[in-house]
Structures are given as structure tokens and as C-alpha cells.
Amino acid sequence: MVEFEGSAGNPFVKQILHERYQIQALLGRRPGRQTFLALDLQTHLPVVLKLLLFSPDFTWEELKLFEREAQTLQALDHPAIPQYLDSFEVEIAFGKGFALVQSYLEARSLQQLTQDGCRFSEAELTTIAIALLDLLTYLHGLQPPVIHRDLKPSNVLLKNRSGHRPGEVYLVDFGSVQTATHGGTVTVVGTYGYMPPEQFGGRSLPASDLYAVGMTLIYLATGQHPAELPQHDLHVEFQHLTTLSSAFSDWLAWLTQPSLTRRPASAQAAKRHLLQLRLEPQAASTIRKIHLGATTRPATSAISLETTLTTLQLKVPTKQMQYLFPGRFSERFLPIFSGIKDSSNRQGYLVLVSITFFAMLFINFGLTLLLLVVGFLSLLPILQDPSQVKALGKLFASASSLPKHPSAKVVTLQKKDRAVIVTLNLLKGAETTVIFQGKLMGLSAGAETLTRYRLNLHLPAANHLLIVNGDRREIEWLCNELSEWSGIQAGHWRQPPEFREP
């Protein structure tokens, strides 16, 4: 048997437990428990034996976790997870307690390999990542989901590593496992540096394990413990210490987002995006991200934002968003003609007739005629262009059909071929109508009044402009999020003098 460090002089070595398992070496220890390599005298095979004894450093929380680990391992059936073999009560000279026996793997941990000077290429890191994500897909897919909560380099083993192949990947030590549902738990377990922020508050979800995967890969790429790396607003800064591609670095940054809601929703989603990076490397943005400072979504905001590595979805209440033809149509005339669908639509004539009727009641005939001429001249350039008529019809059709109850416009931004494609949808109940689609060419933001701010999304290829209105904090937050995600530096927008309030 291999002599492990710390085994010499250990009083448990050579002890036989349960008249079957002879302890050979100490593998590891932590408060309340020790892990040994033992020999099964019946099968003559090596096994792993975990021993929990009632001692001065014993806690009932440790017993609960120990029992949970045994129950969980009995229910698991995966070739990359140690197999449950036995469990029993222990009463020896050193005290009373419990023992758990599981299969032994002749493999080395990622931590041991890294400490011995091993460095992993991006291809190897990708292979390890996919294997871990497959494992988590299995664990998180169980009912109830099994959350490991202590995934780190010392708990990930590699077997049969050779050349540029990392070998087979195994996940061990389920001593911190959680099988609770989304309500989480009040137990705080894990390892500092690999634990996401929510786990410090006793809350763990499947995305918490994804954070640990990201930090484990960052450790392999940098050779440094995540807790030793510099941070900015809880984001670990590791890129300057590696030679990883910007696409893979962005993927790791996505996994290790401090905010639970900004990480991948599942291991499948994380793997899908990673495979997309391998098959379509140009699909990922290689533009340097612009960090504009830390802002958070105001609690009173009705705007919602969801992001993945390649998609951003923005949902804005109808009253806070406008969409315009900046080169064709004045912002002031848009409300007047928002009922016109095309040049022959009766609703458009009804709007003009209504304007005429009410104008004749309150002003003289000359001003009424002038108003009609101005309206006709504003429409004439658009009505002479068939493509504009079609686009204007779609635009006004959506505007005229807006429900009276609260509705929202959904803006979807997608990174494709090193560009950002914007799609505007009108959400009306369960129905979604696509208004238009175009390439994002720029962002700008600024004050419209003392209390009203706006964010502009410029889409000159489609001759459109999207405007989101809100207060200062709301627009500042939104501008930062869109700019950082897209890699497009936001400019400063100034309101034209003729539209400024006195």
C-alpha cells in the first residue's frame, strides 16, 4: 500500500473496523471527521473509509451532513462518482461514532497536479469543464436536485492522464452535499474562494455549483487560489494571468458572476455555450469589454434584464420605450400619426379628419389648413417610398394595437458573427409580434429633463432608433449593462435645443 503523508504515527493505522476494514493510511482530515485508505479483508480491494467520532470538536451539524452523504451516495449511480459500499456504527478505544465506506479511485486530484507544476492547456480545460458539467447535469437532474456545494480542485480527480489528454474526470467528497429544493438551507458549508456569494448566506442552488466549476478552472489556468486573485466589485480578475482566448475567458467570467441571476441557468446551458465557442469561435465577441463602474438595478424599476454569454433580453414597459425613424419622422409628430398604417388606411384618414374637426372648433380655418398641409408634407416622402410605407405600416400597426392594460416591449440582443443583432418585439398577452430587426451600431445616454433620462440604441442600418426612458439611476444601470455586455462604448447624448424644455 502507498504510504500517505500524515499516516506515520496515526493511531488508527492498522486498526480493523467492523471486523472487515483494515485502515492503511490517512487521506485527509477536517474538523469532526477523518478519511482513510483501508483494505477490505473480504474482497482484498482498497476502499475509502470516512470516520466520524464523538469528540470535543464534534458538532451535530457534522452528523447531519455525514448521514446525508451516506444517503445520497446510496442513491447515486454514475461511473464518475465513487460507489457507496457500506456504513455502520463504530465503538472503539478512541470513541464512538459512524463510518462510511465507498470505492477507492487510483487517481490524483487537480490540486495535487497543479501544486506539482502541471499546467493545463485551454483544450484540456475545456475537456475537464465538459466532464464536470455532464456530472452536474446528472446531479442537478435528480429529484430532488443534488447540489455538491464543495466542488474544488482537491475534490476533482484525474485518472489515466497522458500527454495532452487530461484523462477521466471524477468528482469525490459529497460531505457537503445538499438535497434540498430551491428553498435552500441555512447551513453554511463550502470552501472560501470556490463558494459563490449566496452560499455564504446559507443559500445554494444548481448555479452555485457552476460558480465552483468556474473558479476551479481559473485555479488550473492561473495556478493561484481564487481568494488570492484581485477582485473588482466581487468579480475575480484573472485574465491578465493567463493566455486563454477572450471567448473562453468570457465564458469563465460568466460562470463566476457574483450575481446568481447572471450566471448560466443550468449546467446544460453552460455546456451548450462552451461547445458553441469550440465549433463557432467567431460567434463570440472578441471586443474588449468596457467597465463603466458598478451600478445595480433600482428596486423600483419595472425594467427587467436577463443575459447569457451570447444573448441579452430586455423587457421594458410600453410607456418607457419609443421607436422612431430619426431621419424621416420628427419625434414630435410620431404621436399624431401613430394611428396610420399605410397610405390607403381609413384609420389614417380618420385621424386627419378628427384633427380638422377639433381644430375648426377652437382655431380659425387658416391655421387648420396649415396643420393639414404640414401633416401631408411630413408624410409625403414616406408615402412615395414603398419600403418606407411597409415599414411605417408595421410600426404604426403595432402602435395602434397597443392594449390599454400594461404591456411591454421586449428587446433581444444577440451576438452573431462579431456583430450585435437587435430584435424588437411587442409583447401583448401571450402573443409576440416582431416589429423590426437590425444591427446595433451605437449607444448613447443623457438627460432629457431634470428628472427624465434616456438611453438610445442606434440602428442606422435599419434607419431606426430605440429609446428607453427612465430616471437617472435606472438609465445609468441599463447603459452600463448594455455597454459591458456588447463591448460597445456608450456615448453622451445631448437633447437638440429645439426640444429642450425652458
PASELO-344366 format. One record per residue (C-alpha): residue number from 1; x, y negated, z. Coordinates in steps of 0.2 Angstrom, whole numbers. Each point is the difference from the previous one (the first is absolute). Layout:
N
<num->NUM&u->X&v->Y&w->Z>
...
***
This chain:
502
<num->1&u->0&v->0&w->0>
<num->2&u->5&v->-18&w->-3>
<num->3&u->6&v->-9&w->15>
<num->4&u->-9&v->-17&w->1>
<num->5&u->7&v->-16&w->8>
<num->6&u->-7&v->-1&w->18>
<num->7&u->-2&v->19&w->1>
<num->8&u->15&v->3&w->11>
<num->9&u->-4&v->1&w->18>
<num->10&u->-19&v->-1&w->-3>
<num->11&u->-8&v->10&w->14>
<num->12&u->-14&v->7&w->-12>
<num->13&u->13&v->8&w->-13>
<num->14&u->-1&v->19&w->1>
<num->15&u->-16&v->-1&w->10>
<num->16&u->-14&v->12&w->-7>
<num->17&u->-18&v->-7&w->1>
<num->18&u->-16&v->10&w->-2>
<num->19&u->11&v->16&w->0>
<num->20&u->3&v->-4&w->-18>
<num->21&u->9&v->-16&w->-5>
<num->22&u->18&v->-2&w->5>
<num->23&u->6&v->-19&w->0>
<num->24&u->16&v->-2&w->-11>
<num->25&u->3&v->-19&w->-1>
<num->26&u->-8&v->-17&w->4>
<num->27&u->-6&v->-9&w->-16>
<num->28&u->-7&v->-15&w->8>
<num->29&u->-8&v->-8&w->15>
<num->30&u->-11&v->-14&w->5>
<num->31&u->-9&v->-5&w->16>
<num->32&u->-10&v->14&w->6>
<num->33&u->5&v->13&w->-13>
<num->34&u->15&v->9&w->-8>
<num->35&u->1&v->9&w->-16>
<num->36&u->11&v->16&w->-2>
<num->37&u->6&v->12&w->-13>
<num->38&u->-5&v->17&w->6>
<num->39&u->1&v->18&w->-6>
<num->40&u->-16&v->11&w->-1>
<num->41&u->6&v->16&w->7>
<num->42&u->-15&v->9&w->-8>
<num->43&u->3&v->-6&w->-18>
<num->44&u->19&v->-5&w->2>
<num->45&u->-4&v->-16&w->-9>
<num->46&u->4&v->-18&w->6>
<num->47&u->-14&v->-10&w->6>
<num->48&u->-3&v->-18&w->7>
<num->49&u->-6&v->0&w->18>
<num->50&u->-7&v->-16&w->8>
<num->51&u->0&v->0&w->19>
<num->52&u->-10&v->-12&w->11>
<num->53&u->3&v->1&w->18>
<num->54&u->-8&v->-8&w->15>
<num->55&u->14&v->-12&w->6>
<num->56&u->2&v->-17&w->7>
<num->57&u->-1&v->-8&w->-17>
<num->58&u->-15&v->10&w->-5>
<num->59&u->-16&v->-9&w->-5>
<num->60&u->-17&v->6&w->-4>
<num->61&u->1&v->-9&w->-16>
<num->62&u->14&v->12&w->-5>
<num->63&u->-11&v->15&w->4>
<num->64&u->-14&v->-7&w->-11>
<num->65&u->12&v->-2&w->-15>
<num->66&u->8&v->17&w->3>
<num->67&u->-17&v->8&w->0>
<num->68&u->-5&v->-10&w->-15>
<num->69&u->15&v->5&w->-10>
<num->70&u->-3&v->19&w->4>
<num->71&u->-18&v->-2&w->-6>
<num->72&u->5&v->-9&w->-16>
<num->73&u->14&v->11&w->-5>
<num->74&u->-12&v->15&w->1>
<num->75&u->-12&v->-8&w->-12>
<num->76&u->13&v->-5&w->-13>
<num->77&u->5&v->10&w->-14>
<num->78&u->13&v->-8&w->-11>
<num->79&u->17&v->7&w->-6>
<num->80&u->9&v->-16&w->4>
<num->81&u->-6&v->0&w->18>
<num->82&u->7&v->12&w->14>
<num->83&u->-12&v->14&w->4>
<num->84&u->-8&v->2&w->17>
<num->85&u->6&v->17&w->8>
<num->86&u->-5&v->0&w->18>
<num->87&u->-4&v->-10&w->16>
<num->88&u->0&v->5&w->18>
<num->89&u->2&v->-6&w->18>
<num->90&u->17&v->0&w->8>
<num->91&u->5&v->3&w->18>
<num->92&u->18&v->1&w->3>
<num->93&u->13&v->-5&w->13>
<num->94&u->1&v->-17&w->-8>
<num->95&u->-19&v->-3&w->2>
<num->96&u->-17&v->3&w->-8>
<num->97&u->-6&v->-6&w->-17>
<num->98&u->-4&v->5&w->-18>
<num->99&u->9&v->6&w->-15>
<num->100&u->-4&v->-1&w->-18>
<num->101&u->9&v->11&w->-13>
<num->102&u->1&v->-4&w->-19>
<num->103&u->10&v->6&w->-15>
<num->104&u->18&v->-6&w->-2>
<num->105&u->7&v->-9&w->-16>
<num->106&u->18&v->1&w->-4>
<num->107&u->1&v->-18&w->-6>
<num->108&u->7&v->-17&w->4>
<num->109&u->-9&v->-15&w->4>
<num->110&u->1&v->-16&w->-11>
<num->111&u->8&v->-9&w->15>
<num->112&u->14&v->13&w->2>
<num->113&u->3&v->-1&w->-19>
<num->114&u->1&v->-19&w->1>
<num->115&u->11&v->-1&w->15>
<num->116&u->12&v->12&w->-9>
<num->117&u->2&v->-13&w->-14>
<num->118&u->-13&v->7&w->-12>
<num->119&u->-7&v->-13&w->-12>
<num->120&u->-16&v->3&w->-10>
<num->121&u->-3&v->-6&w->-18>
<num->122&u->-16&v->-8&w->-5>
<num->123&u->-5&v->16&w->-9>
<num->124&u->3&v->10&w->16>
<num->125&u->-10&v->-12&w->10>
<num->126&u->-14&v->1&w->-12>
<num->127&u->0&v->19&w->1>
<num->128&u->0&v->-1&w->19>
<num->129&u->-14&v->-13&w->0>
<num->130&u->-11&v->11&w->-11>
<num->131&u->3&v->15&w->11>
<num->132&u->-5&v->-10&w->16>
<num->133&u->-15&v->-8&w->-8>
<num->134&u->-6&v->18&w->-6>
<num->135&u->2&v->5&w->18>
<num->136&u->-10&v->-15&w->7>
<num->137&u->-13&v->3&w->-13>
<num->138&u->-3&v->17&w->7>
<num->139&u->0&v->-6&w->18>
<num->140&u->-11&v->-15&w->-2>
<num->141&u->-12&v->11&w->-11>
<num->142&u->-4&v->11&w->15>
<num->143&u->-16&v->-2&w->10>
<num->144&u->3&v->-9&w->11>
<num->145&u->16&v->-8&w->-8>
<num->146&u->17&v->5&w->8>
<num->147&u->11&v->-16&w->3>
<num->148&u->18&v->4&w->4>
<num->149&u->4&v->-16&w->8>
<num->150&u->19&v->3&w->2>
<num->151&u->6&v->3&w->-18>
<num->152&u->18&v->-5&w->0>
<num->153&u->17&v->6&w->-7>
<num->154&u->3&v->12&w->14>
<num->155&u->-17&v->9&w->-3>
<num->156&u->3&v->2&w->-18>
<num->157&u->11&v->15&w->-5>
<num->158&u->8&v->4&w->-17>
<num->159&u->4&v->18&w->-4>
<num->160&u->11&v->7&w->-15>
<num->161&u->6&v->-17&w->-4>
<num->162&u->13&v->0&w->-15>
<num->163&u->7&v->-12&w->-12>
<num->164&u->-12&v->-14&w->-4>
<num->165&u->-15&v->11&w->6>
<num->166&u->-6&v->-5&w->18>
<num->167&u->-7&v->18&w->2>
<num->168&u->-16&v->5&w->9>
<num->169&u->-8&v->-12&w->11>
<num->170&u->-8&v->5&w->17>
<num->171&u->-9&v->-10&w->13>
<num->172&u->3&v->5&w->19>
<num->173&u->-5&v->-6&w->17>
<num->174&u->-18&v->-2&w->2>
<num->175&u->1&v->-5&w->18>
<num->176&u->-7&v->-17&w->-3>
<num->177&u->-14&v->6&w->-12>
<num->178&u->-17&v->-8&w->1>
<num->179&u->-16&v->9&w->-6>
<num->180&u->-12&v->-14&w->4>
<num->181&u->-11&v->-8&w->-13>
<num->182&u->1&v->-18&w->-6>
<num->183&u->-4&v->-7&w->18>
<num->184&u->18&v->3&w->4>
<num->185&u->7&v->4&w->18>
<num->186&u->7&v->-10&w->14>
<num->187&u->16&v->10&w->1>
<num->188&u->15&v->-9&w->-5>
<num->189&u->13&v->12&w->-8>
<num->190&u->13&v->0&w->-13>
<num->191&u->17&v->-7&w->-3>
<num->192&u->5&v->-18&w->-1>
<num->193&u->5&v->-6&w->-17>
<num->194&u->-11&v->14&w->-9>
<num->195&u->-16&v->-5&w->9>
<num->196&u->-12&v->-13&w->-9>
<num->197&u->-6&v->-14&w->10>
<num->198&u->-18&v->7&w->3>
<num->199&u->8&v->15&w->9>
<num->200&u->7&v->-10&w->13>
<num->201&u->-18&v->-4&w->5>
<num->202&u->-4&v->18&w->1>
<num->203&u->-9&v->0&w->-17>
<num->204&u->5&v->13&w->-14>
<num->205&u->-7&v->3&w->-17>
<num->206&u->6&v->10&w->-15>
<num->207&u->8&v->-16&w->-7>
<num->208&u->11&v->0&w->16>
<num->209&u->9&v->15&w->-6>
<num->210&u->3&v->-8&w->-17>
<num->211&u->9&v->-14&w->9>
<num->212&u->11&v->13&w->9>
<num->213&u->4&v->7&w->-17>
<num->214&u->5&v->-16&w->-7>
<num->215&u->12&v->-4&w->15>
<num->216&u->7&v->17&w->-1>
<num->217&u->5&v->-3&w->-19>
<num->218&u->7&v->-17&w->5>
<num->219&u->11&v->8&w->13>
<num->220&u->6&v->13&w->-13>
<num->221&u->3&v->-14&w->-13>
<num->222&u->9&v->-12&w->12>
<num->223&u->8&v->12&w->13>
<num->224&u->-7&v->-12&w->13>
<num->225&u->-14&v->2&w->13>
<num->226&u->-15&v->-11&w->-5>
<num->227&u->1&v->-8&w->17>
<num->228&u->17&v->-7&w->-4>
<num->229&u->-5&v->-8&w->-17>
<num->230&u->-5&v->-18&w->-1>
<num->231&u->-18&v->-4&w->0>
<num->232&u->-11&v->-15&w->-6>
<num->233&u->-18&v->-1&w->6>
<num->234&u->2&v->19&w->5>
<num->235&u->5&v->5&w->-18>
<num->236&u->16&v->10&w->1>
<num->237&u->13&v->-8&w->-12>
<num->238&u->10&v->14&w->-8>
<num->239&u->2&v->-3&w->-18>
<num->240&u->17&v->-9&w->1>
<num->241&u->7&v->15&w->8>
<num->242&u->-4&v->12&w->-14>
<num->243&u->2&v->3&w->-19>
<num->244&u->-18&v->6&w->-2>
<num->245&u->-10&v->-7&w->-15>
<num->246&u->-12&v->-14&w->4>
<num->247&u->-15&v->11&w->-4>
<num->248&u->5&v->13&w->13>
<num->249&u->4&v->-13&w->12>
<num->250&u->-17&v->-8&w->-2>
<num->251&u->-8&v->16&w->2>
<num->252&u->9&v->3&w->17>
<num->253&u->-5&v->-18&w->5>
<num->254&u->-18&v->5&w->-4>
<num->255&u->1&v->15&w->11>
<num->256&u->8&v->-10&w->15>
<num->257&u->-12&v->-15&w->-1>
<num->258&u->-3&v->-5&w->19>
<num->259&u->-19&v->-2&w->-4>
<num->260&u->-9&v->16&w->0>
<num->261&u->-12&v->-6&w->-14>
<num->262&u->14&v->-4&w->-12>
<num->263&u->8&v->17&w->0>
<num->264&u->-6&v->14&w->-12>
<num->265&u->-17&v->7&w->5>
<num->266&u->6&v->18&w->-1>
<num->267&u->15&v->11&w->-3>
<num->268&u->-8&v->4&w->-17>
<num->269&u->0&v->-19&w->-5>
<num->270&u->18&v->-2&w->5>
<num->271&u->6&v->15&w->-10>
<num->272&u->-11&v->-5&w->-15>
<num->273&u->9&v->-17&w->-1>
<num->274&u->17&v->8&w->3>
<num->275&u->-2&v->12&w->-14>
<num->276&u->-6&v->-15&w->-11>
<num->277&u->16&v->-9&w->4>
<num->278&u->10&v->16&w->-6>
<num->279&u->-10&v->2&w->-16>
<num->280&u->-3&v->-18&w->-5>
<num->281&u->14&v->-10&w->8>
<num->282&u->-5&v->-16&w->-10>
<num->283&u->-17&v->0&w->8>
<num->284&u->7&v->-6&w->16>
<num->285&u->4&v->-18&w->2>
<num->286&u->19&v->-4&w->1>
<num->287&u->-3&v->-19&w->3>
<num->288&u->7&v->-5&w->17>
<num->289&u->-13&v->-3&w->12>
<num->290&u->-3&v->-18&w->7>
<num->291&u->-1&v->-1&w->19>
<num->292&u->-10&v->-16&w->4>
<num->293&u->-1&v->2&w->18>
<num->294&u->-11&v->10&w->12>
<num->295&u->-19&v->-4&w->-1>
<num->296&u->-14&v->11&w->6>
<num->297&u->-18&v->1&w->-6>
<num->298&u->-11&v->-12&w->10>
<num->299&u->-13&v->10&w->11>
<num->300&u->-14&v->-11&w->-7>
<num->301&u->4&v->3&w->-19>
<num->302&u->-12&v->10&w->-10>
<num->303&u->13&v->4&w->-13>
<num->304&u->7&v->17&w->0>
<num->305&u->16&v->7&w->-7>
<num->306&u->6&v->18&w->-3>
<num->307&u->17&v->4&w->-8>
<num->308&u->10&v->15&w->-6>
<num->309&u->16&v->0&w->-9>
<num->310&u->-7&v->-3&w->-17>
<num->311&u->-18&v->-7&w->3>
<num->312&u->-7&v->-15&w->10>
<num->313&u->-19&v->-2&w->2>
<num->314&u->-7&v->-16&w->6>
<num->315&u->-18&v->-2&w->5>
<num->316&u->-6&v->-18&w->1>
<num->317&u->-18&v->-7&w->5>
<num->318&u->-8&v->-7&w->-16>
<num->319&u->-1&v->-17&w->8>
<num->320&u->19&v->-1&w->2>
<num->321&u->6&v->5&w->-18>
<num->322&u->-2&v->-9&w->-16>
<num->323&u->6&v->5&w->-18>
<num->324&u->2&v->-13&w->-13>
<num->325&u->6&v->-3&w->-18>
<num->326&u->12&v->-14&w->5>
<num->327&u->5&v->-5&w->-18>
<num->328&u->-18&v->0&w->-6>
<num->329&u->-12&v->-4&w->14>
<num->330&u->1&v->-13&w->13>
<num->331&u->-2&v->6&w->18>
<num->332&u->-14&v->-13&w->2>
<num->333&u->-11&v->6&w->-14>
<num->334&u->1&v->19&w->5>
<num->335&u->-15&v->-1&w->12>
<num->336&u->-10&v->-9&w->-12>
<num->337&u->2&v->13&w->-14>
<num->338&u->1&v->15&w->11>
<num->339&u->-17&v->6&w->-7>
<num->340&u->5&v->1&w->-18>
<num->341&u->4&v->17&w->-7>
<num->342&u->3&v->-4&w->-18>
<num->343&u->-5&v->-13&w->-14>
<num->344&u->-17&v->7&w->-3>
<num->345&u->-5&v->5&w->18>
<num->346&u->-16&v->-8&w->5>
<num->347&u->6&v->-2&w->18>
<num->348&u->13&v->-12&w->-6>
<num->349&u->-13&v->-10&w->-9>
<num->350&u->-11&v->0&w->16>
<num->351&u->15&v->-7&w->10>
<num->352&u->2&v->-14&w->-13>
<num->353&u->-19&v->-3&w->0>
<num->354&u->-1&v->0&w->19>
<num->355&u->15&v->-13&w->1>
<num->356&u->-10&v->-11&w->-12>
<num->357&u->-16&v->1&w->9>
<num->358&u->7&v->-5&w->17>
<num->359&u->11&v->-13&w->-8>
<num->360&u->-15&v->-8&w->-8>
<num->361&u->-8&v->-1&w->17>
<num->362&u->14&v->-9&w->9>
<num->363&u->10&v->-9&w->-14>
<num->364&u->-3&v->-9&w->-16>
<num->365&u->-1&v->8&w->-17>
<num->366&u->17&v->-6&w->-6>
<num->367&u->10&v->8&w->15>
<num->368&u->-10&v->16&w->-4>
<num->369&u->5&v->0&w->-18>
<num->370&u->18&v->-3&w->5>
<num->371&u->0&v->15&w->12>
<num->372&u->-7&v->11&w->-14>
<num->373&u->13&v->-5&w->-12>
<num->374&u->14&v->2&w->13>
<num->375&u->-6&v->18&w->4>
<num->376&u->-2&v->4&w->-19>
<num->377&u->18&v->-6&w->-4>
<num->378&u->7&v->10&w->15>
<num->379&u->-8&v->16&w->-7>
<num->380&u->4&v->-3&w->-18>
<num->381&u->18&v->6&w->-1>
<num->382&u->-5&v->16&w->9>
<num->383&u->-15&v->3&w->-10>
<num->384&u->10&v->-1&w->-16>
<num->385&u->12&v->13&w->6>
<num->386&u->-8&v->18&w->-1>
<num->387&u->13&v->7&w->13>
<num->388&u->-4&v->-14&w->12>
<num->389&u->-18&v->2&w->-2>
<num->390&u->1&v->18&w->5>
<num->391&u->12&v->-3&w->14>
<num->392&u->-11&v->-15&w->6>
<num->393&u->-16&v->11&w->-1>
<num->394&u->8&v->14&w->11>
<num->395&u->6&v->-14&w->12>
<num->396&u->-17&v->-8&w->2>
<num->397&u->-10&v->16&w->-1>
<num->398&u->9&v->5&w->16>
<num->399&u->-2&v->-17&w->8>
<num->400&u->-19&v->-1&w->-4>
<num->401&u->-3&v->17&w->7>
<num->402&u->8&v->-3&w->17>
<num->403&u->-11&v->7&w->14>
<num->404&u->-7&v->-12&w->13>
<num->405&u->6&v->11&w->14>
<num->406&u->19&v->0&w->4>
<num->407&u->11&v->8&w->-14>
<num->408&u->18&v->1&w->-4>
<num->409&u->12&v->0&w->-14>
<num->410&u->14&v->13&w->0>
<num->411&u->17&v->-4&w->-8>
<num->412&u->11&v->15&w->-4>
<num->413&u->18&v->-3&w->-3>
<num->414&u->10&v->14&w->-8>
<num->415&u->19&v->2&w->-4>
<num->416&u->2&v->7&w->-17>
<num->417&u->15&v->-1&w->-11>
<num->418&u->8&v->-13&w->10>
<num->419&u->-15&v->-11&w->-1>
<num->420&u->-14&v->-4&w->12>
<num->421&u->-18&v->3&w->-8>
<num->422&u->-14&v->-9&w->8>
<num->423&u->-18&v->7&w->-1>
<num->424&u->-15&v->-10&w->6>
<num->425&u->-15&v->9&w->5>
<num->426&u->-17&v->-6&w->6>
<num->427&u->-6&v->11&w->14>
<num->428&u->-19&v->0&w->1>
<num->429&u->-7&v->14&w->12>
<num->430&u->7&v->16&w->-6>
<num->431&u->3&v->-7&w->-18>
<num->432&u->16&v->-7&w->-6>
<num->433&u->2&v->-10&w->-15>
<num->434&u->17&v->-4&w->-8>
<num->435&u->0&v->-19&w->-4>
<num->436&u->17&v->0&w->-9>
<num->437&u->18&v->7&w->1>
<num->438&u->17&v->-9&w->-3>
<num->439&u->18&v->-2&w->5>
<num->440&u->5&v->-9&w->15>
<num->441&u->11&v->-14&w->-5>
<num->442&u->2&v->-11&w->15>
<num->443&u->-6&v->-5&w->18>
<num->444&u->-3&v->-17&w->7>
<num->445&u->-8&v->-6&w->16>
<num->446&u->-4&v->-17&w->8>
<num->447&u->-12&v->-11&w->9>
<num->448&u->-16&v->-5&w->-9>
<num->449&u->-7&v->-11&w->15>
<num->450&u->6&v->-2&w->18>
<num->451&u->-9&v->16&w->5>
<num->452&u->-1&v->10&w->-16>
<num->453&u->14&v->9&w->-9>
<num->454&u->1&v->10&w->-16>
<num->455&u->11&v->14&w->-7>
<num->456&u->1&v->1&w->-19>
<num->457&u->4&v->15&w->-10>
<num->458&u->5&v->-5&w->-17>
<num->459&u->-4&v->12&w->-15>
<num->460&u->4&v->-10&w->-16>
<num->461&u->0&v->15&w->-11>
<num->462&u->-18&v->1&w->3>
<num->463&u->-3&v->-19&w->2>
<num->464&u->-7&v->3&w->17>
<num->465&u->3&v->-7&w->17>
<num->466&u->-5&v->8&w->16>
<num->467&u->-2&v->-11&w->16>
<num->468&u->-2&v->6&w->18>
<num->469&u->-6&v->-13&w->12>
<num->470&u->2&v->0&w->19>
<num->471&u->8&v->-9&w->15>
<num->472&u->19&v->-3&w->1>
<num->473&u->4&v->16&w->10>
<num->474&u->-11&v->11&w->-11>
<num->475&u->8&v->-6&w->-16>
<num->476&u->18&v->0&w->7>
<num->477&u->-2&v->18&w->5>
<num->478&u->-7&v->5&w->-16>
<num->479&u->13&v->-9&w->-10>
<num->480&u->14&v->9&w->10>
<num->481&u->-8&v->17&w->-3>
<num->482&u->-2&v->-2&w->-18>
<num->483&u->17&v->-8&w->-3>
<num->484&u->9&v->13&w->10>
<num->485&u->-10&v->15&w->-8>
<num->486&u->2&v->-6&w->-18>
<num->487&u->18&v->-8&w->1>
<num->488&u->-7&v->-16&w->-8>
<num->489&u->6&v->-16&w->9>
<num->490&u->-15&v->-11&w->4>
<num->491&u->0&v->-18&w->-6>
<num->492&u->-7&v->-15&w->8>
<num->493&u->-17&v->-6&w->-8>
<num->494&u->-5&v->-18&w->1>
<num->495&u->-18&v->-5&w->-3>
<num->496&u->-2&v->-11&w->-16>
<num->497&u->-3&v->-19&w->6>
<num->498&u->-17&v->-1&w->-9>
<num->499&u->-7&v->15&w->11>
<num->500&u->7&v->-6&w->17>
<num->501&u->-12&v->-6&w->13>
<num->502&u->2&v->-19&w->5>
***
